[in-house]
Amino acid sequence: MTDKLITIAKFPDYIEAEMAQQLLADNGIQAVVTGENASNVYSGMPALGGYCKLEVFERQAQQAQQILDSKKTQEN
């Protein structure tokens, strides 16, 4: 069975995306950041594609989303 990557979050810049990627890695979840170049060129313009996507394997998506949501709750 192949496991596909799915997008679980979008970020306006690559630094935030890479911080989220590291948080997931610290919790044993592999993630990839895509769109770094677009976010640099179109920074602050999501309508033009200026965002990074954080992607994880589908089988880990729910756990990854819970980790990211928990981090957001702690920050607020």
Residue frames as a rotation matrix with the C-alpha (Angstrom) as fourth column:
MET 1
0.580 0.815 0.000 0.00
0.815 -0.580 0.000 0.00
0.000 0.000 -1.000 0.00
THR 2
-0.475 -0.722 0.504 1.40
0.691 -0.660 -0.294 3.39
0.544 0.209 0.813 -0.94
ASP 3
0.185 0.454 -0.872 0.92
0.876 -0.478 -0.062 6.31
-0.445 -0.752 -0.486 1.36
LYS 4
0.120 -0.101 0.988 0.37
0.755 -0.637 -0.157 9.69
0.645 0.764 -0.001 -0.23
LEU 5
-0.821 -0.409 -0.398 1.36
0.565 -0.681 -0.466 13.11
-0.080 -0.607 0.790 1.07
ILE 6
0.266 0.900 0.346 -1.41
0.832 -0.395 0.389 15.49
0.487 0.184 -0.854 2.04
THR 7
-0.541 -0.395 0.743 -1.29
0.090 -0.905 -0.416 19.15
0.836 -0.158 0.525 3.00
ILE 8
0.011 0.539 -0.842 -2.15
0.950 0.257 0.177 19.79
0.311 -0.802 -0.509 6.63
ALA 9
0.440 0.123 -0.890 -1.20
0.547 -0.822 0.157 23.47
-0.712 -0.556 -0.429 6.93
LYS 10
0.354 -0.339 0.871 -0.23
0.751 -0.452 -0.482 26.55
0.557 0.825 0.095 4.93
PHE 11
0.266 -0.387 -0.883 2.11
0.742 -0.503 0.444 29.28
-0.616 -0.773 0.153 6.13
PRO 12
0.978 0.166 -0.127 2.83
0.066 -0.821 -0.567 32.79
-0.198 0.546 -0.814 4.82
ASP 13
0.419 -0.889 -0.183 6.59
-0.872 -0.337 -0.355 32.25
0.254 0.308 -0.917 5.03
TYR 14
0.356 -0.325 -0.876 9.02
-0.140 0.908 -0.394 29.37
0.924 0.263 0.278 5.00
ILE 15
-0.688 -0.642 0.337 10.41
-0.411 -0.038 -0.911 30.06
0.598 -0.766 -0.238 8.48
GLU 16
-0.158 0.728 0.667 7.05
-0.952 0.067 -0.298 29.34
-0.262 -0.682 0.683 10.14
ALA 17
0.716 0.436 -0.545 6.63
-0.617 0.761 -0.203 26.26
0.326 0.481 0.814 7.95
GLU 18
-0.018 -0.820 -0.573 10.06
-0.136 0.570 -0.811 24.92
0.991 0.063 -0.122 8.87
MET 19
-0.691 -0.141 0.709 9.40
-0.697 -0.128 -0.705 25.52
0.190 -0.982 -0.010 12.57
ALA 20
0.350 0.885 0.307 6.20
-0.897 0.411 -0.162 23.46
-0.270 -0.219 0.938 12.27
GLN 21
0.585 -0.222 -0.780 8.13
-0.379 0.775 -0.505 20.79
0.717 0.591 0.370 10.36
GLN 22
-0.526 -0.850 -0.017 10.68
-0.317 0.215 -0.924 20.60
0.789 -0.481 -0.383 13.18
LEU 23
-0.339 0.504 0.794 7.93
-0.925 -0.026 -0.379 20.36
-0.170 -0.863 0.475 15.79
LEU 24
0.741 0.638 -0.208 6.50
-0.670 0.723 -0.171 17.37
0.042 0.266 0.963 13.97
ALA 25
0.228 -0.753 -0.618 9.95
-0.229 0.575 -0.785 15.80
0.946 0.320 -0.041 13.58
ASP 26
-0.645 -0.456 0.614 10.48
-0.655 -0.085 -0.751 16.19
0.394 -0.886 -0.243 17.34
ASN 27
-0.047 0.740 0.671 7.31
-0.819 0.356 -0.450 14.12
-0.571 -0.571 0.589 17.74
GLY 28
-0.518 -0.331 0.789 8.37
-0.029 0.929 0.370 11.41
-0.855 0.168 -0.491 15.30
ILE 29
0.543 0.753 0.373 6.42
0.443 0.120 -0.888 12.58
-0.713 0.647 -0.269 12.26
GLN 30
-0.606 -0.733 0.308 8.14
0.625 -0.200 0.755 13.12
-0.492 0.650 0.579 8.94
ALA 31
0.596 0.765 -0.243 6.96
0.442 -0.565 -0.696 16.21
-0.670 0.308 -0.675 7.09
VAL 32
-0.432 -0.691 0.580 8.00
0.893 -0.236 0.383 18.17
-0.128 0.683 0.719 4.03
VAL 33
0.103 0.372 -0.922 7.70
0.139 -0.924 -0.357 21.85
-0.985 -0.092 -0.147 3.27
THR 34
-0.267 -0.135 0.954 6.85
0.952 0.116 0.282 22.79
-0.149 0.984 0.098 -0.30
GLY 35
0.595 0.560 0.576 6.52
0.706 -0.707 -0.042 26.17
0.384 0.432 -0.816 -1.96
GLU 36
0.207 -0.572 -0.794 9.51
0.732 -0.448 0.514 27.87
-0.649 -0.687 0.326 -0.33
ASN 37
-0.769 -0.549 0.327 10.38
0.617 -0.502 0.607 29.64
-0.169 0.668 0.724 -3.55
ALA 38
-0.141 0.806 0.575 6.85
0.632 -0.374 0.679 30.87
0.762 0.459 -0.456 -4.12
SER 39
0.681 0.422 -0.599 6.66
0.732 -0.364 0.575 32.25
0.025 -0.830 -0.557 -0.60
ASN 40
-0.220 -0.832 -0.510 9.90
0.681 -0.505 0.530 34.17
-0.698 -0.230 0.678 -1.14
VAL 41
-0.840 -0.101 0.533 8.80
0.513 -0.468 0.720 35.65
0.176 0.878 0.445 -4.45
TYR 42
-0.205 0.881 0.427 5.20
0.123 -0.409 0.904 36.36
0.971 0.238 -0.024 -3.46
SER 43
-0.748 -0.158 -0.644 5.69
0.630 0.134 -0.765 37.01
0.208 -0.978 0.000 0.25
GLY 44
-0.743 0.514 -0.428 2.52
0.039 -0.605 -0.795 38.33
-0.668 -0.608 0.430 1.85
MET 45
-0.342 0.626 -0.701 0.44
-0.925 -0.355 0.135 37.60
-0.164 0.695 0.700 -1.25
PRO 46
-0.553 0.117 0.825 -1.29
-0.134 0.965 -0.227 34.24
-0.822 -0.236 -0.518 -0.70
ALA 47
0.554 0.830 -0.071 -3.69
-0.179 0.036 -0.983 34.90
-0.813 0.557 0.169 -3.58
LEU 48
0.556 -0.442 -0.704 -0.67
-0.820 -0.153 -0.551 34.77
0.135 0.884 -0.447 -5.90
GLY 49
0.749 -0.233 -0.620 0.60
0.124 0.969 -0.214 31.54
0.651 0.084 0.755 -4.40
GLY 50
-0.087 -0.854 0.513 2.82
-0.443 -0.428 -0.788 33.14
0.892 -0.296 -0.341 -1.77
TYR 51
0.481 0.200 0.853 2.62
-0.872 0.208 0.443 30.46
-0.089 -0.957 0.275 0.89
CYS 52
-0.676 -0.679 -0.288 4.38
-0.657 0.731 -0.183 27.27
0.335 0.065 -0.940 1.95
LYS 53
0.528 0.827 -0.194 2.58
-0.655 0.542 0.526 23.99
0.540 -0.150 0.828 2.44
LEU 54
-0.495 -0.569 0.657 3.36
-0.845 0.491 -0.211 21.50
-0.202 -0.660 -0.724 5.18
GLU 55
0.359 0.591 -0.722 2.72
-0.765 0.630 0.136 17.95
0.535 0.504 0.678 4.01
VAL 56
-0.434 -0.405 0.805 2.74
-0.780 0.616 -0.111 14.64
-0.450 -0.676 -0.583 5.87
PHE 57
-0.935 0.150 -0.321 1.89
-0.039 0.857 0.514 11.06
0.352 0.493 -0.796 5.05
GLU 58
-0.166 0.982 0.094 -1.85
-0.492 -0.165 0.855 10.51
0.855 0.095 0.510 5.08
ARG 59
0.244 0.269 -0.932 -1.60
0.489 0.796 0.358 7.87
0.838 -0.543 0.062 7.82
GLN 60
-0.433 -0.496 -0.753 0.00
0.900 -0.191 -0.392 10.46
0.051 -0.847 0.529 10.17
ALA 61
-0.511 0.217 0.832 -2.13
0.266 -0.880 0.393 13.46
0.817 0.422 0.392 9.22
GLN 62
0.579 0.815 0.031 -4.52
0.199 -0.179 0.964 13.32
0.790 -0.552 -0.266 12.16
GLN 63
0.511 -0.471 -0.719 -1.74
0.850 0.156 0.503 13.02
-0.125 -0.868 0.480 14.72
ALA 64
-0.567 -0.765 0.306 0.25
0.810 -0.585 0.037 15.80
0.151 0.269 0.951 13.03
GLN 65
-0.169 0.597 0.784 -2.76
0.173 -0.765 0.620 18.10
0.970 0.240 0.026 13.01
GLN 66
0.791 0.450 -0.415 -3.34
0.439 0.056 0.897 17.47
0.427 -0.891 -0.153 16.70
ILE 67
0.027 -0.875 -0.483 0.27
0.975 -0.083 0.204 18.39
-0.219 -0.476 0.852 17.47
LEU 68
-0.711 -0.281 0.645 0.04
0.515 -0.832 0.204 21.62
0.479 0.477 0.737 15.48
ASP 69
0.232 0.888 0.397 -3.33
0.142 -0.435 0.889 22.49
0.962 -0.149 -0.227 17.07
SER 70
0.649 -0.062 -0.759 -1.90
0.753 0.198 0.628 21.84
0.111 -0.978 0.175 20.54
LYS 71
-0.453 -0.887 -0.088 0.97
0.889 -0.457 0.033 24.22
-0.069 -0.063 0.996 19.81
LYS 72
-0.475 0.367 0.800 -1.45
0.236 -0.823 0.517 26.93
0.848 0.434 0.304 18.67
THR 73
0.623 0.761 -0.184 -3.49
0.325 -0.037 0.945 26.50
0.712 -0.648 -0.270 21.86
GLN 74
0.300 -0.606 -0.737 -0.36
0.943 0.073 0.324 26.85
-0.142 -0.792 0.594 24.00
GLU 75
-0.695 -0.611 0.379 0.63
0.684 -0.724 0.087 30.06
0.221 0.320 0.921 22.20
ASN 76
-0.179 0.714 0.677 -2.78
0.005 -0.688 0.726 31.68
0.984 0.134 0.119 22.80
